[in-house]
Each structure stands twice: as structure tokens, then as C-alpha cells.
Amino acid sequence: MKLHTRVFFFNSKTDYLPYYKNFDFGIDENSQIKSILPLIKEQNRNFNYPEQNLYFRVNGLVTNGEVSIKEIVAKLGDEITIEPVSTYRSKDSLIINDDDFYESFKILEPYCSEDDREYYQGLYGLHYASATFEYNKQYIGDAILILASRLIFNKHSKKDEILEAISCDNGLWDAEYEDNMFIPTDYYDTFNLLKNIAKAKKDINRVSSLFTRKYKAQDLSSSEAIDVAFYYGLNNSEIYQLPQSAIDKAYKEIEFSHSNKSCGIDLLKTNEELALRKAARVLADAYDSGAEILLADKKYIDYFKSNIGKIGKVANREILINLEDIDNFEFV
């Protein structure tokens, strides 16, 4: 099997910025993905990877080295990008500074047994898959919240203390679970349950609504063709398609990378600023990808419309995209 591979390089001692190099490999599809790492090393001695805790990203998804090439290609195709689990924390190619993983454990260490410590160690990849790191580098990570849920749901005698510990700054109230693991893991409901039983801090990091614009649809009557994008949120099972009647009227579907990413809707009451930054990322990506209309479930459209001025404020730009409830859109 031919595998076209784009690989991340960076050495914190010698490089000012990271860079990428391309490699092509003929490789057995049944071999593990980690088998290509020494092949990269053979061709470029500047490439390095960890001997322990071997996790890295393939096309943005975190995996260990034991997934087969066949599984990778079936899910992602034969053109892949290999990066460290955190480009921000890279020291030498795929080797990262992982002090933050162990620092986060200290939050709950007083309440943990040796079994709990080992369980947390097994969440290494999940920690670095945390989407919140894209917005808050000081976030404690998803893994420590999963450990907290294990302790609490096993009826730990220090439940209140555990909840208080994870409700720290950069903790539970910044968390909104997104599955960025190659092998799917779903902790969305676990996060929400933790928030429901914790004493929520209200109205953290509010964004002023003064001098922010109201939503106003853009006039598309002069457009010869209208580009439409679908936003799914975290619902990966839904599939939307433009009907033929819309295609006949010169509507065209375009794709954008954040169509399945969180928009921050679950964070609005506990960390409004972070919620709006996530919403801005989604809307800006759709707009910059060429979408003139964004179609989504009503709850997302109401959220975007009612906060469009604040979203523009945190993004420091106007995002002039039309927002339409998919159920009410005129051609559906």
C-alpha cells in the first residue's frame, strides 16, 4: 500500500518555527501505524518520537501507535499528516513536554489510590486530545475530569472536595467534551453530569453587549450562485444534503473543517467568553470557506443569531453570513 505522509518537525533548541516534510511509503496495510516512524527517522535523522507514551495525531485525531495502517486508510484515506499530540508543547518532533499531564494529576492526588493513578496514566492520549487546549492553554485537561467522575461515581467519601478541586480556574467550567480520538470515546454525558452535580459558578467571563450589532441577514438576491454549508455540531450521525430543487436554483454545498466541532453552546452560562470564541471559530471558518448561508439545527441558529454581535466582538471582525434553521429553510 502506498501511503503519502506529511510529517511535523520541530526542535525547540534549534528551530524558531515548526515545519513539515513529505514522505511516500510502500507499506503493508496490516502493519501498525507506528511502524512508519522509524522509516521517517531513516530518511531524516532530525525526526524523533517518544519511546514511552507513544501517542500522536494523524489528521488531527489522537492515536497510539498500535492502530493498523488499514484502519487509518479506511477512515482517513492514504494522505495523512502526522503531528505531536500537542504542537504547542513539542520539544523534538513528536516528543513533547508533558509536565502539564502530571501537574493535573496533583489536583486529585490526595483522593487517589494506586489503581486510580494507573487509570489516569491510561488517559494520557485523552488528555492531549482535549479541544479546550485550543482556546485555553492553562486548561487542566479532560483526563482529570474523567478521573474525577470515576472517583465520584464509585461513591468516594470525599465527593464534595473532589468537585471543589476540579471546579478551579481553568477547570470543569471550561470543559466541553469533543471526541478527538481516532478510536471513538464518548464522555459528553459524563461531563454534563459532573457539571449538574457540581455547584456551578455563574456568569464567568461575561462579554459586554454594548455597541455590538444585531443579526441582520445579508441580501443575496444579486448572487448568481449561492454557497451553502451545513453545521452539525457534535452530532456525527446526522447527514444533510441539498435537495435537487435547491441545486437547480444554483445552490451549491461547500464543506468547512469546523462543521463537526463544538460551538460553545454548553459553556454559555459558565464561561461566556470561551463559548463565544468557539462560536466565532465555527462561523469564521464557514464564512472564510466561502459559505454565504449556514444551515443548522434551530438551537444552534438561535444561539448564533442572539449572540452575533458578541461573537464579532471576541473575534474582532464581522462575520457576514446568513444563518438559517435547516427545518425552516425555504427549499427544505
C-alpha positions as CSV (number, residue, x, y, z in Angstrom):
1,M,0.0,0.0,0.0
2,K,1.2,3.5,-0.9
3,L,1.0,6.0,2.0
4,H,1.5,9.7,1.4
5,T,2.7,11.2,4.6
6,R,3.2,14.8,5.7
7,V,5.3,15.0,8.9
8,F,5.8,17.7,11.6
9,F,9.3,18.7,12.5
10,F,10.4,21.0,15.3
11,N,13.4,21.1,17.7
12,S,12.9,23.7,20.5
13,K,16.7,24.0,20.8
14,T,17.4,24.9,17.2
15,D,14.2,25.9,15.4
16,Y,12.3,29.1,15.6
17,L,9.2,27.7,13.9
18,P,7.9,24.2,13.1
19,Y,8.0,22.9,9.5
20,Y,6.6,19.9,7.6
21,K,8.2,17.4,5.2
22,N,6.6,14.9,2.8
23,F,7.3,11.2,2.6
24,D,5.9,8.4,0.5
25,F,6.0,4.8,1.8
26,G,5.1,1.5,0.3
27,I,3.9,-0.4,3.4
28,D,2.0,-3.5,4.4
29,E,-1.6,-2.4,5.2
30,N,-1.7,-4.8,8.2
31,S,1.3,-3.2,9.9
32,Q,0.8,-0.8,12.8
33,I,0.9,2.9,12.2
34,K,4.0,3.2,14.5
35,S,6.0,1.1,12.0
36,I,6.4,4.2,9.7
37,L,8.1,6.2,12.5
38,P,11.5,4.5,12.2
39,L,11.1,4.7,8.4
40,I,10.8,8.5,8.7
41,K,13.8,8.5,11.0
42,E,15.8,6.6,8.5
43,Q,15.2,9.3,5.9
44,N,15.6,12.2,8.2
45,R,17.7,11.9,11.4
46,N,16.1,15.1,12.8
47,F,12.8,13.3,13.3
48,N,12.3,11.9,16.8
49,Y,9.4,10.2,18.7
50,P,8.9,9.1,22.3
51,E,9.7,5.6,23.5
52,Q,7.0,5.7,26.2
53,N,3.5,7.2,26.0
54,L,3.6,6.9,22.2
55,Y,0.6,8.9,21.1
56,F,0.5,11.3,18.2
57,R,-2.0,12.9,15.9
58,V,-3.0,11.6,12.5
59,N,-5.0,14.1,10.5
60,G,-5.9,15.8,13.8
61,L,-7.0,12.7,15.7
62,V,-5.0,11.3,18.6
63,T,-4.0,7.7,18.4
64,N,-1.5,5.3,19.9
65,G,0.9,3.5,17.6
66,E,-0.9,0.2,17.5
67,V,-3.7,1.1,15.1
68,S,-3.2,-0.6,11.8
69,I,-2.4,1.2,8.5
70,K,-5.5,-0.4,7.1
71,E,-7.7,1.2,9.7
72,I,-6.1,4.5,9.2
73,V,-6.6,4.5,5.5
74,A,-10.2,3.2,5.8
75,K,-11.1,6.2,8.0
76,L,-8.8,9.0,6.8
77,G,-7.5,8.0,3.3
78,D,-4.0,7.4,2.1
79,E,-2.9,11.1,2.5
80,I,-2.1,11.6,6.2
81,T,-0.4,14.3,8.4
82,I,1.5,13.1,11.5
83,E,1.9,15.6,14.3
84,P,2.6,15.5,18.0
85,V,-0.4,15.3,20.3
86,S,0.3,19.0,21.1
87,T,2.2,21.1,18.6
88,Y,2.3,23.8,21.3
89,R,4.2,21.6,23.7
90,S,6.5,19.9,21.1
91,K,10.2,19.7,22.2
92,D,11.6,17.5,19.4
93,S,9.2,16.4,16.6
94,L,6.7,14.1,18.3
95,I,8.3,14.3,21.7
96,I,6.5,16.9,23.9
97,N,6.9,18.4,27.3
98,D,4.2,16.5,29.2
99,D,4.7,18.1,32.6
100,D,1.1,19.5,32.5
101,F,-0.3,16.0,32.4
102,Y,1.3,15.1,35.7
103,E,0.6,18.5,37.2
104,S,-3.1,18.0,36.6
105,F,-3.0,14.7,38.5
106,K,-1.8,16.6,41.6
107,I,-5.3,18.2,41.7
108,L,-6.8,14.9,42.7
109,E,-3.8,13.0,44.0
110,P,-4.8,13.3,47.7
111,Y,-8.0,11.3,46.9
112,C,-6.5,8.6,44.7
113,S,-5.3,5.1,45.2
114,E,-2.5,3.5,43.2
115,D,-5.2,2.0,40.9
116,D,-6.6,5.4,40.3
117,R,-3.1,6.6,39.4
118,E,-2.7,3.8,36.9
119,Y,-6.2,4.6,35.5
120,Y,-5.2,8.2,35.0
121,Q,-2.0,7.2,33.2
122,G,-4.1,5.3,30.7
123,L,-5.9,8.6,29.9
124,Y,-2.7,10.2,28.6
125,G,-3.9,10.3,25.0
126,L,-7.3,11.6,26.0
127,H,-5.7,14.5,28.0
128,Y,-3.9,15.8,24.9
129,A,-7.0,15.3,22.7
130,S,-8.8,17.9,24.8
131,A,-10.3,20.5,22.4
132,T,-10.3,23.2,25.1
133,F,-6.5,23.5,24.8
134,E,-7.0,25.3,21.5
135,Y,-8.6,28.1,23.4
136,N,-7.1,27.9,26.9
137,K,-3.5,26.6,27.2
138,Q,-3.9,26.5,31.0
139,Y,-6.9,24.1,31.0
140,I,-6.5,21.1,33.3
141,G,-7.4,18.6,30.6
142,D,-10.3,16.2,30.0
143,A,-8.5,13.3,31.6
144,I,-8.5,14.6,35.1
145,L,-12.3,15.2,34.8
146,I,-12.8,11.7,33.7
147,L,-10.8,10.5,36.7
148,A,-12.9,12.7,39.0
149,S,-16.1,11.1,37.6
150,R,-14.6,7.7,38.3
151,L,-14.0,8.7,41.9
152,I,-17.4,10.3,42.4
153,F,-19.4,7.6,40.7
154,N,-17.6,5.0,42.8
155,K,-19.0,6.9,45.8
156,H,-15.8,8.3,47.1
157,S,-16.1,9.7,50.6
158,K,-14.6,13.0,49.6
159,K,-17.0,13.7,46.8
160,D,-17.5,17.4,47.7
161,E,-13.8,18.0,48.0
162,I,-13.2,16.4,44.6
163,L,-15.9,18.5,43.0
164,E,-14.4,21.6,44.5
165,A,-10.9,20.7,43.3
166,I,-12.0,20.3,39.7
167,S,-14.1,23.5,39.8
168,C,-10.8,25.5,39.9
169,D,-9.9,28.2,37.4
170,N,-9.3,26.6,34.0
171,G,-11.2,23.5,35.2
172,L,-14.6,22.0,34.9
173,W,-16.3,25.2,33.8
174,D,-14.1,25.5,30.7
175,A,-14.8,21.9,29.7
176,E,-17.0,21.0,26.7
177,Y,-16.2,17.4,25.5
178,E,-15.3,16.8,21.9
179,D,-14.1,13.4,20.7
180,N,-10.7,13.9,19.0
181,M,-9.6,10.3,19.5
182,F,-9.0,8.0,16.4
183,I,-10.8,5.2,18.3
184,P,-14.0,7.0,19.4
185,T,-14.6,7.8,23.1
186,D,-17.7,9.5,24.2
187,Y,-17.6,11.4,27.6
188,Y,-20.0,14.1,26.6
189,D,-22.7,13.0,29.0
190,T,-20.1,12.4,31.7
191,F,-19.0,16.0,31.5
192,N,-22.6,17.3,31.7
193,L,-23.4,15.0,34.7
194,L,-20.3,16.4,36.5
195,K,-21.5,19.9,35.9
196,N,-25.0,19.1,37.1
197,I,-23.8,17.7,40.4
198,A,-21.2,20.5,41.0
199,K,-22.1,23.9,42.2
200,A,-21.8,25.9,39.1
201,K,-20.2,29.3,39.1
202,K,-22.5,31.6,37.2
203,D,-21.7,34.2,34.5
204,I,-17.9,33.8,34.4
205,N,-16.1,36.0,31.9
206,R,-19.1,37.8,30.6
207,V,-18.7,39.8,27.4
208,S,-20.3,43.2,27.2
209,S,-23.2,43.6,24.8
210,L,-22.7,47.3,24.5
211,F,-22.0,48.5,20.9
212,T,-22.5,45.1,19.4
213,R,-24.6,44.7,16.3
214,K,-27.8,42.7,16.0
215,Y,-28.1,39.9,13.5
216,K,-29.2,41.1,10.0
217,A,-29.5,38.8,7.0
218,Q,-27.4,39.7,4.0
219,D,-29.0,40.4,0.7
220,L,-28.1,37.5,-1.7
221,S,-30.5,38.5,-4.5
222,S,-27.7,39.5,-6.8
223,S,-25.8,36.3,-6.3
224,E,-25.7,34.1,-9.4
225,A,-25.0,31.0,-7.3
226,I,-25.3,30.7,-3.5
227,D,-22.8,28.6,-1.5
228,V,-24.4,26.8,1.4
229,A,-22.7,25.0,4.4
230,F,-24.1,22.7,7.0
231,Y,-23.2,22.8,10.6
232,Y,-23.7,19.6,12.6
233,G,-22.2,20.4,15.9
234,L,-21.1,17.3,17.7
235,N,-23.8,15.1,16.0
236,N,-21.7,12.9,13.7
237,S,-24.7,10.7,12.8
238,E,-26.7,13.3,11.0
239,I,-26.3,13.8,7.3
240,Y,-27.7,16.8,5.5
241,Q,-28.0,17.1,1.7
242,L,-29.2,19.8,-0.6
243,P,-32.3,18.6,-2.5
244,Q,-32.3,18.7,-6.3
245,S,-34.7,21.6,-6.3
246,A,-32.1,23.7,-4.5
247,I,-29.3,22.5,-6.8
248,D,-31.5,23.5,-9.8
249,K,-31.7,27.0,-8.3
250,A,-27.9,27.3,-8.2
251,Y,-27.4,26.5,-4.6
252,K,-24.1,24.7,-4.0
253,E,-22.9,22.9,-0.9
254,I,-19.4,23.6,0.4
255,E,-17.5,22.0,3.3
256,F,-15.6,23.5,6.2
257,S,-13.4,21.9,8.8
258,H,-15.4,23.0,11.9
259,S,-18.7,21.6,10.8
260,N,-18.5,18.9,13.5
261,K,-16.7,21.0,16.1
262,S,-18.2,22.4,19.2
263,C,-19.6,25.9,19.0
264,G,-19.5,26.6,22.8
265,I,-23.3,26.4,23.3
266,D,-22.9,24.3,26.5
267,L,-20.5,26.9,28.0
268,L,-22.6,30.0,27.6
269,K,-23.8,30.2,31.2
270,T,-20.5,29.3,32.9
271,N,-17.8,30.8,30.6
272,E,-19.4,33.1,28.0
273,E,-16.2,34.4,26.6
274,L,-14.9,30.9,25.8
275,A,-18.3,29.9,24.4
276,L,-18.3,32.9,22.0
277,R,-14.7,32.3,21.0
278,K,-15.7,28.7,19.9
279,A,-18.8,30.1,18.1
280,A,-16.6,32.6,16.3
281,R,-14.2,29.9,15.2
282,V,-17.1,27.9,13.6
283,L,-18.7,30.9,11.9
284,A,-15.5,32.4,10.7
285,D,-14.4,29.0,9.3
286,A,-17.7,28.6,7.4
287,Y,-17.5,32.2,6.1
288,D,-13.9,32.1,5.1
289,S,-14.5,28.8,3.3
290,G,-17.0,30.7,1.1
291,A,-20.3,29.9,2.7
292,E,-23.0,32.6,2.2
293,I,-25.6,30.6,4.2
294,L,-25.0,28.4,7.2
295,L,-27.7,25.8,7.8
296,A,-28.0,24.2,11.3
297,D,-30.4,22.9,13.9
298,K,-32.6,25.6,15.4
299,K,-30.9,25.6,18.8
300,Y,-27.6,26.5,17.1
301,I,-29.1,29.1,14.8
302,D,-30.8,30.8,17.7
303,Y,-27.6,30.8,19.7
304,F,-25.6,32.3,16.8
305,K,-28.2,34.9,16.0
306,S,-28.8,36.1,19.5
307,N,-25.0,36.4,20.2
308,I,-23.8,37.5,16.7
309,G,-22.6,40.9,18.0
310,K,-20.7,39.5,20.9
311,I,-19.2,36.8,18.6
312,G,-18.0,39.5,16.3
313,K,-16.5,41.3,19.3
314,V,-14.4,38.4,20.6
315,A,-13.4,37.6,17.0
316,N,-12.5,41.3,16.4
317,R,-14.3,41.1,13.0
318,E,-17.7,41.0,11.4
319,I,-18.8,37.6,10.0
320,L,-21.5,38.5,7.4
321,I,-23.0,35.1,6.9
322,N,-26.7,34.2,6.7
323,L,-28.0,31.9,9.4
324,E,-30.9,29.6,8.6
325,D,-32.8,26.9,10.6
326,I,-32.5,23.8,8.5
327,D,-36.1,22.8,9.2
328,N,-37.5,26.1,8.1
329,F,-35.2,26.9,5.2
330,E,-37.3,27.7,2.1
331,F,-36.2,24.8,-0.1
332,V,-36.4,22.0,2.6
